Amino acid sequence: MPPPVFRFAPSPNGFLHLGHAASALINFDLARQSGGRFLLRIEDIDTARCRPDFEEAIYQDLAWLGLVWEEPVRRQSEHFRLYRAALERLARDGLIYPAFETRAEIARVANAGGRRPAHRMCCGSTWRRHWRRRWPRPGR
C-alpha cells in the first residue's frame, strides 16, 4: 500500500494566519507520524488577487515553522490546460448544469444563516425544473 499523502494548499492572496499555520502543522505532523508524504500546493487560480510576494511569504512562513515539503510545489495556475480539457469532457458528456443566480443572490443566501444548504435555498426549484427537462423519469 502506498504511503498516505497529506497536503497544505494555501492561496497567495494574503498572508498566512493562525488557522493556516495550524492546518499546515497538523498535516505535516500526520504525514511524519504515518510515514506519509507532505505536499504543498499553491492555489493561485484567482489571478486577480494572488500575488508573488504573498506566495514567497507562504514559503518563508512555513519554513519558519520548520515544515519541509516535497518538491516541486504544485502551482494550480500551471495546470489550466488540464482543467479546461476536463471541463470540455464534462460538457461533452452533458454533466455541466447552469446556475441562474447572481453572485449577490448566492451571497445573500449564504449569509442568511439558514439550516439548509445554500445551493438548495437559492436554486432548488430552478435546478429541479432543469433536472426534469434534462433527465426525465423513465415512463413519464
Buried (B, 14 or more C-beta within 10 A) or exposed (E): EEEEEBBBBBBBBBEBEEEBBEBBBEBBEEBEEEEBBBBBBBBBEEEEEBEEEBBEBBBEBBEEEEBEBEEEBBBBEEEEEEEEEEEEEEEEEEEEEEBEBEEEBBEBBBEEEEEEEBBEBBBEEBBEEBEEEEEEEEEE
